[in-house]
């Protein structure tokens, strides 16, 4: 159900007051989303998983201790569960938001209109 004009006006006034009273917090809240928080945790979980793999391989390759290798495995398992939990928090809407923002900017801006240049190159009459 959409908001009425009065409700939209009140909401806009509350937002303006919030921006005036605490601009630092307002800027931080504007830049931080649940999706970004979940993605950051997924990155940390991936790093922990890689660390667990390294510990496991080094411990088994040097035959130092199977307890250390098992510790690496436990780190890998915990990181996988942490990653999965944050992926569930991210959900389908989060993936669409993240992939949409990545498609709209980021790599496309960096590489430019590569797709359009390729089309132009193949469609030109020589």
N, CA, C and O atoms as CSV, one atom per row, in Angstrom:
chain,resi,resn,atom,element,x,y,z
A,1,UNK,N,N,0.837,-1.159,0.000
A,1,UNK,CA,C,0.000,0.000,0.000
A,1,UNK,C,C,0.896,1.241,0.000
A,1,UNK,O,O,1.720,1.411,0.898
A,2,UNK,N,N,0.737,2.099,-0.998
A,2,UNK,CA,C,1.576,3.297,-1.044
A,2,UNK,C,C,1.181,4.301,0.032
A,2,UNK,O,O,0.047,4.316,0.510
A,3,UNK,N,N,2.141,5.134,0.396
A,3,UNK,CA,C,1.893,6.159,1.403
A,3,UNK,C,C,1.118,7.319,0.806
A,3,UNK,O,O,1.267,7.643,-0.372
A,4,UNK,N,N,0.289,7.939,1.634
A,4,UNK,CA,C,-0.434,9.124,1.169
A,4,UNK,C,C,0.545,10.295,1.097
A,4,UNK,O,O,1.686,10.196,1.550
A,5,UNK,N,N,0.088,11.386,0.530
A,5,UNK,CA,C,0.958,12.564,0.399
A,5,UNK,C,C,1.346,13.125,1.764
A,5,UNK,O,O,2.483,13.551,1.966
A,6,UNK,N,N,0.396,13.122,2.698
A,6,UNK,CA,C,0.690,13.621,4.054
A,6,UNK,C,C,1.741,12.740,4.728
A,6,UNK,O,O,2.664,13.247,5.366
A,7,UNK,N,N,1.600,11.434,4.589
A,7,UNK,CA,C,2.564,10.518,5.195
A,7,UNK,C,C,3.943,10.677,4.569
A,7,UNK,O,O,4.954,10.624,5.268
A,8,UNK,N,N,3.987,10.868,3.269
A,8,UNK,CA,C,5.264,11.091,2.587
A,8,UNK,C,C,5.905,12.394,3.054
A,8,UNK,O,O,7.122,12.461,3.230
A,9,UNK,N,N,5.093,13.425,3.253
A,9,UNK,CA,C,5.596,14.724,3.717
A,9,UNK,C,C,6.168,14.596,5.125
A,9,UNK,O,O,7.241,15.127,5.414
A,10,UNK,N,N,5.447,13.888,6.006
A,10,UNK,CA,C,5.916,13.687,7.381
A,10,UNK,C,C,7.215,12.893,7.388
A,10,UNK,O,O,8.152,13.228,8.113
A,11,UNK,N,N,7.265,11.849,6.585
A,11,UNK,CA,C,8.478,11.033,6.494
A,11,UNK,C,C,9.657,11.863,5.985
A,11,UNK,O,O,10.776,11.709,6.474
A,12,UNK,N,N,9.420,12.726,5.024
A,12,UNK,CA,C,10.478,13.595,4.492
A,12,UNK,C,C,10.966,14.575,5.569
A,12,UNK,O,O,12.164,14.840,5.670
A,13,UNK,N,N,10.038,15.111,6.372
A,13,UNK,CA,C,10.427,16.021,7.449
A,13,UNK,C,C,11.270,15.305,8.504
A,13,UNK,O,O,12.258,15.854,8.990
A,14,UNK,N,N,10.880,14.086,8.854
A,14,UNK,CA,C,11.652,13.307,9.823
A,14,UNK,C,C,13.051,13.045,9.285
A,14,UNK,O,O,14.033,13.145,10.020
A,15,UNK,N,N,13.139,12.713,8.012
A,15,UNK,CA,C,14.444,12.461,7.398
A,15,UNK,C,C,15.310,13.711,7.430
A,15,UNK,O,O,16.498,13.624,7.739
A,16,UNK,N,N,14.741,14.869,7.117
A,16,UNK,CA,C,15.506,16.116,7.129
A,16,UNK,C,C,15.999,16.451,8.542
A,16,UNK,O,O,17.134,16.897,8.714
A,17,UNK,N,N,15.148,16.236,9.550
A,17,UNK,CA,C,15.559,16.493,10.923
A,17,UNK,C,C,16.684,15.549,11.350
A,17,UNK,O,O,17.624,15.949,12.037
A,18,UNK,N,N,16.570,14.311,10.935
A,18,UNK,CA,C,17.614,13.333,11.248
A,18,UNK,C,C,18.937,13.741,10.609
A,18,UNK,O,O,19.986,13.641,11.244
A,19,UNK,N,N,18.896,14.197,9.364
A,19,UNK,CA,C,20.118,14.640,8.685
A,19,UNK,C,C,20.722,15.868,9.358
A,19,UNK,O,O,21.945,16.001,9.419
A,20,UNK,N,N,19.880,16.763,9.861
A,20,UNK,CA,C,20.379,17.967,10.520
A,20,UNK,C,C,21.004,17.662,11.880
A,20,UNK,O,O,22.040,18.229,12.226
A,21,UNK,N,N,20.381,16.768,12.656
A,21,UNK,CA,C,20.836,16.499,14.013
A,21,UNK,C,C,22.057,15.590,14.074
A,21,UNK,O,O,22.911,15.774,14.941
A,22,UNK,N,N,22.159,14.623,13.185
A,22,UNK,CA,C,23.291,13.688,13.237
A,22,UNK,C,C,23.717,13.303,11.816
A,22,UNK,O,O,23.401,12.208,11.351
A,23,UNK,N,N,24.432,14.199,11.126
A,23,UNK,CA,C,24.800,13.916,9.738
A,23,UNK,C,C,25.798,12.765,9.596
A,23,UNK,O,O,25.801,12.078,8.574
A,24,UNK,N,N,26.643,12.545,10.606
A,24,UNK,CA,C,27.624,11.465,10.525
A,24,UNK,C,C,26.917,10.109,10.533
A,24,UNK,O,O,27.197,9.247,9.700
A,25,UNK,N,N,26.003,9.932,11.477
A,25,UNK,CA,C,25.258,8.677,11.559
A,25,UNK,C,C,24.380,8.482,10.329
A,25,UNK,O,O,24.254,7.367,9.823
A,26,UNK,N,N,23.778,9.556,9.852
A,26,UNK,CA,C,22.929,9.461,8.669
A,26,UNK,C,C,23.748,9.017,7.457
A,26,UNK,O,O,23.294,8.184,6.673
A,27,UNK,N,N,24.942,9.567,7.305
A,27,UNK,CA,C,25.800,9.150,6.192
A,27,UNK,C,C,26.250,7.715,6.321
A,27,UNK,O,O,26.331,6.989,5.330
A,28,UNK,N,N,26.546,7.300,7.548
A,28,UNK,CA,C,26.964,5.917,7.771
A,28,UNK,C,C,25.821,4.944,7.486
A,28,UNK,O,O,26.033,3.894,6.880
A,29,UNK,N,N,24.629,5.288,7.916
A,29,UNK,CA,C,23.473,4.439,7.649
A,29,UNK,C,C,23.130,4.395,6.168
A,29,UNK,O,O,22.666,3.374,5.662
A,30,UNK,N,N,23.357,5.491,5.487
A,30,UNK,CA,C,23.075,5.544,4.059
A,30,UNK,C,C,24.016,4.631,3.271
A,30,UNK,O,O,23.612,4.028,2.276
A,31,UNK,N,N,25.269,4.531,3.717
A,31,UNK,CA,C,26.264,3.748,2.995
A,31,UNK,C,C,26.324,2.288,3.426
A,31,UNK,O,O,26.934,1.472,2.735
A,32,UNK,N,N,25.705,1.941,4.551
A,32,UNK,CA,C,25.763,0.576,5.057
A,32,UNK,C,C,24.402,-0.082,4.908
A,32,UNK,O,O,23.386,0.457,5.348
A,33,UNK,N,N,24.394,-1.248,4.286
A,33,UNK,CA,C,23.158,-2.002,4.159
A,33,UNK,C,C,23.382,-3.398,4.726
A,33,UNK,O,O,24.515,-3.807,4.978
A,34,UNK,N,N,22.293,-4.114,4.921
A,34,UNK,CA,C,22.387,-5.492,5.376
A,34,UNK,C,C,23.150,-6.314,4.350
A,34,UNK,O,O,23.924,-7.200,4.712
A,35,UNK,N,N,22.937,-6.031,3.086
A,35,UNK,CA,C,23.606,-6.784,2.022
A,35,UNK,C,C,25.104,-6.562,2.058
A,35,UNK,O,O,25.873,-7.516,1.937
A,36,UNK,N,N,25.523,-5.345,2.218
A,36,UNK,CA,C,26.953,-5.050,2.257
A,36,UNK,C,C,27.600,-5.702,3.478
A,36,UNK,O,O,28.717,-6.215,3.400
A,37,UNK,N,N,26.894,-5.677,4.594
A,37,UNK,CA,C,27.405,-6.300,5.818
A,37,UNK,C,C,27.558,-7.810,5.613
A,37,UNK,O,O,28.575,-8.391,5.991
A,38,UNK,N,N,26.544,-8.439,5.014
A,38,UNK,CA,C,26.621,-9.883,4.759
A,38,UNK,C,C,27.736,-10.205,3.769
A,38,UNK,O,O,28.436,-11.203,3.936
A,39,UNK,N,N,27.910,-9.381,2.747
A,39,UNK,CA,C,28.990,-9.612,1.780
A,39,UNK,C,C,30.361,-9.485,2.426
A,39,UNK,O,O,31.261,-10.269,2.126
A,40,UNK,N,N,30.530,-8.509,3.308
A,40,UNK,CA,C,31.810,-8.365,4.004
A,40,UNK,C,C,32.104,-9.585,4.854
A,40,UNK,O,O,33.239,-10.058,4.898
A,41,UNK,N,N,31.088,-10.094,5.528
A,41,UNK,CA,C,31.292,-11.296,6.334
A,41,UNK,C,C,31.581,-12.501,5.459
A,41,UNK,O,O,32.358,-13.374,5.845
A,42,UNK,N,N,30.968,-12.562,4.287
A,42,UNK,CA,C,31.256,-13.665,3.367
A,42,UNK,C,C,32.702,-13.596,2.873
A,42,UNK,O,O,33.344,-14.628,2.676
A,43,UNK,N,N,33.207,-12.390,2.675
A,43,UNK,CA,C,34.610,-12.240,2.279
A,43,UNK,C,C,35.537,-12.732,3.389
A,43,UNK,O,O,36.529,-13.410,3.120
A,44,UNK,N,N,35.209,-12.390,4.644
A,44,UNK,CA,C,36.020,-12.844,5.771
A,44,UNK,C,C,35.935,-14.361,5.920
A,44,UNK,O,O,36.925,-15.012,6.255
A,45,UNK,N,N,34.760,-14.919,5.672
A,45,UNK,CA,C,34.604,-16.373,5.748
A,45,UNK,C,C,35.440,-17.057,4.672
A,45,UNK,O,O,36.031,-18.109,4.916
A,46,UNK,N,N,35.491,-16.465,3.490
A,46,UNK,CA,C,36.321,-17.017,2.416
A,46,UNK,C,C,37.798,-16.965,2.793
A,46,UNK,O,O,38.539,-17.916,2.550
A,47,UNK,N,N,38.221,-15.855,3.386
A,47,UNK,CA,C,39.620,-15.744,3.827
A,47,UNK,C,C,39.933,-16.771,4.910
A,47,UNK,O,O,41.016,-17.356,4.915
A,48,UNK,N,N,38.989,-16.995,5.827
A,48,UNK,CA,C,39.198,-17.993,6.878
A,48,UNK,C,C,39.269,-19.395,6.283
A,48,UNK,O,O,40.047,-20.230,6.746
A,49,UNK,N,N,38.466,-19.651,5.266
A,49,UNK,CA,C,38.496,-20.956,4.609
A,49,UNK,C,C,39.857,-21.196,3.957
A,49,UNK,O,O,40.440,-22.272,4.087
A,50,UNK,N,N,40.348,-20.184,3.261
A,50,UNK,CA,C,41.664,-20.303,2.616
A,50,UNK,C,C,42.750,-20.510,3.670
A,50,UNK,O,O,43.666,-21.307,3.467
A,51,UNK,N,N,42.656,-19.806,4.780
A,51,UNK,CA,C,43.613,-20.000,5.871
A,51,UNK,C,C,43.553,-21.434,6.388
A,51,UNK,O,O,44.593,-22.040,6.645
A,52,UNK,N,N,42.361,-21.978,6.543
A,52,UNK,CA,C,42.218,-23.361,6.979
A,52,UNK,C,C,42.820,-24.344,5.998
A,52,UNK,O,O,43.435,-25.331,6.402
A,53,UNK,N,N,42.647,-24.081,4.701
A,53,UNK,CA,C,43.246,-24.949,3.675
A,53,UNK,C,C,44.763,-24.913,3.776
A,53,UNK,O,O,45.425,-25.949,3.710
A,54,UNK,N,N,45.307,-23.716,3.935
A,54,UNK,CA,C,46.762,-23.568,4.030
A,54,UNK,C,C,47.290,-24.309,5.258
A,54,UNK,O,O,48.290,-25.022,5.174
A,55,UNK,N,N,46.620,-24.141,6.390
A,55,UNK,CA,C,47.056,-24.831,7.610
A,55,UNK,C,C,46.981,-26.337,7.418
A,55,UNK,O,O,47.899,-27.057,7.811
A,56,UNK,N,N,45.908,-26.819,6.823
A,56,UNK,CA,C,45.739,-28.251,6.590
A,56,UNK,C,C,46.830,-28.804,5.687
A,56,UNK,O,O,47.427,-29.836,5.993
A,57,UNK,N,N,47.094,-28.127,4.580
A,57,UNK,CA,C,48.108,-28.607,3.628
A,57,UNK,C,C,49.503,-28.562,4.240
A,57,UNK,O,O,50.272,-29.514,4.107
A,58,UNK,N,N,49.828,-27.471,4.902
A,58,UNK,CA,C,51.160,-27.353,5.509
A,58,UNK,C,C,51.349,-28.408,6.596
A,58,UNK,O,O,52.415,-29.016,6.696
A,59,UNK,N,N,50.317,-28.623,7.407
A,59,UNK,CA,C,50.442,-29.604,8.488
A,59,UNK,C,C,50.589,-31.016,7.939
A,59,UNK,O,O,51.340,-31.818,8.492
A,60,UNK,N,N,49.886,-31.327,6.866
A,60,UNK,CA,C,49.997,-32.663,6.292
A,60,UNK,C,C,51.278,-32.838,5.479
A,60,UNK,O,O,51.858,-33.923,5.454
A,61,UNK,N,N,51.719,-31.767,4.813
A,61,UNK,CA,C,52.924,-31.860,3.989
A,61,UNK,C,C,54.181,-32.002,4.843
A,61,UNK,O,O,55.111,-32.717,4.471
A,62,UNK,N,N,54.205,-31.333,5.962
A,62,UNK,CA,C,55.389,-31.407,6.814
A,62,UNK,C,C,55.261,-32.496,7.873
A,62,UNK,O,O,56.199,-32.758,8.627
A,63,UNK,N,N,54.096,-33.123,7.921
A,63,UNK,CA,C,53.828,-34.193,8.884
A,63,UNK,C,C,54.135,-33.753,10.307
A,63,UNK,O,O,54.654,-34.527,11.112
A,64,UNK,N,N,53.806,-32.498,10.609
A,64,UNK,CA,C,54.064,-31.992,11.951
A,64,UNK,C,C,53.099,-32.598,12.955
A,64,UNK,O,O,53.517,-33.179,13.956
A,65,UNK,N,N,51.815,-32.462,12.685
A,65,UNK,CA,C,50.859,-32.984,13.642
A,65,UNK,C,C,49.497,-33.116,12.977
A,65,UNK,O,O,49.042,-32.226,12.258
A,66,UNK,N,N,48.867,-34.243,13.236
A,66,UNK,CA,C,47.527,-34.418,12.697
A,66,UNK,C,C,46.514,-33.576,13.467
A,66,UNK,O,O,45.431,-33.291,12.957
A,67,UNK,N,N,46.854,-33.184,14.672
A,67,UNK,CA,C,45.974,-32.313,15.452
A,67,UNK,C,C,45.908,-30.932,14.805
A,67,UNK,O,O,44.836,-30.331,14.735
A,68,UNK,N,N,47.042,-30.428,14.335
A,68,UNK,CA,C,47.075,-29.138,13.645
A,68,UNK,C,C,46.313,-29.235,12.333
A,68,UNK,O,O,45.587,-28.308,11.974
A,69,UNK,N,N,46.466,-30.352,11.604
A,69,UNK,CA,C,45.729,-30.558,10.359
A,69,UNK,C,C,44.228,-30.615,10.628
A,69,UNK,O,O,43.428,-30.055,9.878
A,70,UNK,N,N,43.860,-31.300,11.707
A,70,UNK,CA,C,42.447,-31.355,12.079
A,70,UNK,C,C,41.941,-29.963,12.445
A,70,UNK,O,O,40.800,-29.619,12.135
A,71,UNK,N,N,42.773,-29.167,13.099
A,71,UNK,CA,C,42.403,-27.778,13.406
A,71,UNK,C,C,42.141,-26.981,12.139
A,71,UNK,O,O,41.199,-26.189,12.083
A,72,UNK,N,N,42.976,-27.187,11.117
A,72,UNK,CA,C,42.749,-26.532,9.832
A,72,UNK,C,C,41.427,-26.953,9.214
A,72,UNK,O,O,40.708,-26.136,8.639
A,73,UNK,N,N,41.113,-28.249,9.340
A,73,UNK,CA,C,39.841,-28.742,8.823
A,73,UNK,C,C,38.668,-28.120,9.563
A,73,UNK,O,O,37.664,-27.764,8.947
A,74,UNK,N,N,38.786,-27.987,10.865
A,74,UNK,CA,C,37.716,-27.379,11.663
A,74,UNK,C,C,37.532,-25.911,11.270
A,74,UNK,O,O,36.403,-25.426,11.198
A,75,UNK,N,N,38.625,-25.210,11.019
A,75,UNK,CA,C,38.535,-23.817,10.565
A,75,UNK,C,C,37.821,-23.755,9.221
A,75,UNK,O,O,36.979,-22.885,9.002
A,76,UNK,N,N,38.159,-24.685,8.316
A,76,UNK,CA,C,37.487,-24.732,7.016
A,76,UNK,C,C,35.986,-24.981,7.175
A,76,UNK,O,O,35.171,-24.333,6.518
A,77,UNK,N,N,35.632,-25.912,8.040
A,77,UNK,CA,C,34.227,-26.237,8.260
A,77,UNK,C,C,33.468,-25.052,8.851
A,77,UNK,O,O,32.364,-24.730,8.412
A,78,UNK,N,N,34.067,-24.409,9.845
A,78,UNK,CA,C,33.428,-23.244,10.471
A,78,UNK,C,C,33.266,-22.108,9.468
A,78,UNK,O,O,32.238,-21.432,9.459
A,79,UNK,N,N,34.274,-21.894,8.624
A,79,UNK,CA,C,34.200,-20.833,7.618
A,79,UNK,C,C,33.110,-21.127,6.597
A,79,UNK,O,O,32.404,-20.220,6.155
A,80,UNK,N,N,32.976,-22.388,6.225
A,80,UNK,CA,C,31.927,-22.760,5.274
A,80,UNK,C,C,30.545,-22.506,5.869
A,80,UNK,O,O,29.663,-21.979,5.191
A,81,UNK,N,N,30.357,-22.877,7.119
A,81,UNK,CA,C,29.066,-22.636,7.770
A,81,UNK,C,C,28.792,-21.140,7.930
A,81,UNK,O,O,27.656,-20.691,7.773
A,82,UNK,N,N,29.831,-20.380,8.241
A,82,UNK,CA,C,29.702,-18.928,8.367
A,82,UNK,C,C,29.313,-18.312,7.025
A,82,UNK,O,O,28.442,-17.445,6.961
A,83,UNK,N,N,29.963,-18.764,5.957
A,83,UNK,CA,C,29.664,-18.277,4.616
A,83,UNK,C,C,28.212,-18.593,4.259
A,83,UNK,O,O,27.488,-17.729,3.764
A,84,UNK,N,N,27.788,-19.836,4.514
A,84,UNK,CA,C,26.428,-20.251,4.163
A,84,UNK,C,C,25.392,-19.456,4.940
A,84,UNK,O,O,24.360,-19.075,4.387
A,85,UNK,N,N,25.654,-19.205,6.210
A,85,UNK,CA,C,24.716,-18.450,7.025
A,85,UNK,C,C,24.542,-17.028,6.487
A,85,UNK,O,O,23.422,-16.521,6.420
A,86,UNK,N,N,25.632,-16.395,6.109
A,86,UNK,CA,C,25.543,-15.041,5.556
A,86,UNK,C,C,24.947,-15.040,4.164
A,86,UNK,O,O,24.292,-14.072,3.778
A,87,UNK,N,N,25.157,-16.101,3.402
A,87,UNK,CA,C,24.517,-16.202,2.083
A,87,UNK,C,C,23.005,-16.302,2.244
A,87,UNK,O,O,22.258,-15.735,1.447
A,88,UNK,N,N,22.552,-17.016,3.264
A,88,UNK,CA,C,21.112,-17.080,3.519
A,88,UNK,C,C,20.572,-15.724,3.947
A,88,UNK,O,O,19.473,-15.342,3.547
A,89,UNK,N,N,21.331,-14.994,4.754
A,89,UNK,CA,C,20.899,-13.649,5.157
A,89,UNK,C,C,20.809,-12.736,3.944
A,89,UNK,O,O,19.905,-11.910,3.829
A,90,UNK,N,N,21.756,-12.904,3.056
A,90,UNK,CA,C,21.768,-12.083,1.852
A,90,UNK,C,C,20.532,-12.361,1.019
A,90,UNK,O,O,19.885,-11.431,0.538
A,91,UNK,N,N,20.198,-13.623,0.844
A,91,UNK,CA,C,18.968,-14.001,0.154
A,91,UNK,C,C,18.957,-13.616,-1.305
A,91,UNK,O,O,19.911,-13.044,-1.832
A,92,UNK,N,N,17.858,-13.945,-1.936
A,92,UNK,CA,C,17.712,-13.680,-3.368
A,92,UNK,C,C,17.690,-12.183,-3.666
A,92,UNK,O,O,18.333,-11.732,-4.614
A,93,UNK,N,N,16.961,-11.414,-2.870
A,93,UNK,CA,C,16.878,-9.971,-3.109
A,93,UNK,C,C,18.240,-9.318,-2.963
A,93,UNK,O,O,18.580,-8.408,-3.718
A,94,UNK,N,N,19.020,-9.778,-1.998
A,94,UNK,CA,C,20.362,-9.229,-1.815
A,94,UNK,C,C,21.266,-9.533,-2.987
A,94,UNK,O,O,22.005,-8.661,-3.442
A,95,UNK,N,N,21.219,-10.773,-3.488
A,95,UNK,CA,C,22.039,-11.128,-4.651
A,95,UNK,C,C,21.649,-10.286,-5.849
A,95,UNK,O,O,22.517,-9.830,-6.593
A,96,UNK,N,N,20.341,-10.071,-6.051
A,96,UNK,CA,C,19.896,-9.250,-7.175
A,96,UNK,C,C,20.361,-7.809,-7.014
A,96,UNK,O,O,20.759,-7.168,-7.986
A,97,UNK,N,N,20.310,-7.300,-5.782
A,97,UNK,CA,C,20.768,-5.931,-5.527
A,97,UNK,C,C,22.268,-5.798,-5.775
A,97,UNK,O,O,22.721,-4.851,-6.417
A,98,UNK,N,N,23.027,-6.757,-5.260
A,98,UNK,CA,C,24.485,-6.707,-5.410
A,98,UNK,C,C,24.880,-6.874,-6.867
A,98,UNK,O,O,25.721,-6.129,-7.372
A,99,UNK,N,N,24.283,-7.844,-7.546
A,99,UNK,CA,C,24.642,-8.068,-8.947
A,99,UNK,C,C,24.160,-6.917,-9.818
A,99,UNK,O,O,24.819,-6.571,-10.799
A,100,UNK,N,N,23.023,-6.318,-9.479
A,100,UNK,CA,C,22.542,-5.165,-10.242
A,100,UNK,C,C,23.444,-3.967,-10.076
A,100,UNK,O,O,23.711,-3.253,-11.042
A,101,UNK,N,N,23.923,-3.733,-8.854
A,101,UNK,CA,C,24.826,-2.605,-8.637
A,101,UNK,C,C,26.175,-2.873,-9.283
A,101,UNK,O,O,26.833,-1.943,-9.750
A,102,UNK,N,N,26.599,-4.140,-9.316
A,102,UNK,CA,C,27.862,-4.458,-9.973
A,102,UNK,C,C,27.725,-4.298,-11.480
A,102,UNK,O,O,28.652,-3.846,-12.152
A,103,UNK,N,N,26.548,-4.676,-12.014
A,103,UNK,CA,C,26.343,-4.536,-13.453
A,103,UNK,C,C,26.207,-3.076,-13.852
A,103,UNK,O,O,26.689,-2.673,-14.910
A,104,UNK,N,N,25.546,-2.272,-13.005
A,104,UNK,CA,C,25.291,-0.889,-13.378
A,104,UNK,C,C,26.551,-0.032,-13.315
A,104,UNK,O,O,26.638,0.979,-14.012
A,105,UNK,N,N,27.509,-0.406,-12.510
A,105,UNK,CA,C,28.724,0.403,-12.395
A,105,UNK,C,C,29.921,-0.498,-12.431
A,105,UNK,O,O,29.999,-1.426,-13.236
A,106,UNK,N,N,30.849,-0.222,-11.557
A,106,UNK,CA,C,31.983,-1.106,-11.348
A,106,UNK,C,C,32.752,-1.487,-12.584
A,106,UNK,O,O,33.413,-0.649,-13.199
A,107,UNK,N,N,32.670,-2.741,-12.950
A,107,UNK,CA,C,33.470,-3.287,-14.040
A,107,UNK,C,C,33.116,-2.646,-15.367
A,107,UNK,O,O,33.998,-2.377,-16.183
A,108,UNK,N,N,31.841,-2.401,-15.591
A,108,UNK,CA,C,31.429,-1.798,-16.859
A,108,UNK,C,C,32.028,-0.406,-17.007
A,108,UNK,O,O,32.475,-0.033,-18.091
A,109,UNK,N,N,32.037,0.366,-15.915
A,109,UNK,CA,C,32.644,1.694,-15.986
A,109,UNK,C,C,34.148,1.605,-16.198
A,109,UNK,O,O,34.733,2.426,-16.905
A,110,UNK,N,N,34.767,0.612,-15.587
A,110,UNK,CA,C,36.213,0.449,-15.712
A,110,UNK,C,C,36.602,0.054,-17.131
A,110,UNK,O,O,37.533,0.616,-17.708
A,111,UNK,N,N,35.883,-0.911,-17.686
A,111,UNK,CA,C,36.217,-1.385,-19.023
A,111,UNK,C,C,35.613,-0.542,-20.132
A,111,UNK,O,O,36.020,-0.642,-21.290
A,112,UNK,N,N,34.649,0.282,-19.781
A,112,UNK,CA,C,33.996,1.080,-20.793
A,112,UNK,C,C,32.950,0.257,-21.520
A,112,UNK,O,O,32.544,-0.800,-21.038
A,113,UNK,N,N,32.517,0.725,-22.655
A,113,UNK,CA,C,31.493,0.031,-23.428
A,113,UNK,C,C,32.095,-1.016,-24.335
A,113,UNK,O,O,31.960,-0.920,-25.554
A,114,UNK,N,N,32.752,-2.009,-23.778
A,114,UNK,CA,C,33.426,-3.040,-24.569
A,114,UNK,C,C,32.447,-3.751,-25.474
A,114,UNK,O,O,32.737,-3.995,-26.645
A,115,UNK,N,N,31.289,-4.084,-24.935
A,115,UNK,CA,C,30.300,-4.803,-25.721
A,115,UNK,C,C,29.853,-3.964,-26.916
A,115,UNK,O,O,29.732,-4.477,-28.029
A,116,UNK,N,N,29.615,-2.706,-26.688
A,116,UNK,CA,C,29.191,-1.831,-27.786
A,116,UNK,C,C,30.311,-1.646,-28.809
A,116,UNK,O,O,30.043,-1.602,-30.009
A,117,UNK,N,N,31.558,-1.537,-28.354
A,117,UNK,CA,C,32.672,-1.403,-29.298
A,117,UNK,C,C,32.804,-2.643,-30.161
A,117,UNK,O,O,33.081,-2.542,-31.357
A,118,UNK,N,N,32.607,-3.821,-29.563
A,118,UNK,CA,C,32.686,-5.062,-30.339
A,118,UNK,C,C,31.572,-5.113,-31.374
A,118,UNK,O,O,31.807,-5.520,-32.511
A,119,UNK,N,N,30.369,-4.708,-30.998
A,119,UNK,CA,C,29.265,-4.672,-31.965
A,119,UNK,C,C,29.585,-3.723,-33.107
A,119,UNK,O,O,29.381,-4.054,-34.275
A,120,UNK,N,N,30.085,-2.543,-32.767
A,120,UNK,CA,C,30.437,-1.573,-33.802
A,120,UNK,C,C,31.511,-2.090,-34.727
A,120,UNK,O,O,31.453,-1.863,-35.935
A,121,UNK,N,N,32.494,-2.785,-34.176
A,121,UNK,CA,C,33.592,-3.318,-34.967
A,121,UNK,C,C,33.104,-4.360,-35.974
A,121,UNK,O,O,33.562,-4.383,-37.116
A,122,UNK,N,N,32.179,-5.217,-35.555
A,122,UNK,CA,C,31.691,-6.268,-36.451
A,122,UNK,C,C,30.604,-5.768,-37.401
A,122,UNK,O,O,30.375,-6.384,-38.442
A,123,UNK,N,N,29.944,-4.689,-37.072
A,123,UNK,CA,C,28.857,-4.183,-37.911
A,123,UNK,C,C,29.302,-3.134,-38.909
A,123,UNK,O,O,28.527,-2.765,-39.792
A,124,UNK,N,N,30.507,-2.652,-38.798
A,124,UNK,CA,C,30.934,-1.612,-39.730
A,124,UNK,C,C,31.192,-2.194,-41.119
A,124,UNK,O,O,31.591,-3.349,-41.271
A,125,UNK,N,N,30.958,-1.383,-42.090
A,125,UNK,CA,C,31.161,-1.814,-43.484
A,125,UNK,C,C,32.574,-1.444,-43.920
A,125,UNK,O,O,32.951,-0.272,-43.929
A,126,UNK,N,N,33.338,-2.455,-44.276
A,126,UNK,CA,C,34.712,-2.194,-44.712
A,126,UNK,C,C,34.790,-2.205,-46.223
A,126,UNK,O,O,35.866,-2.005,-46.787
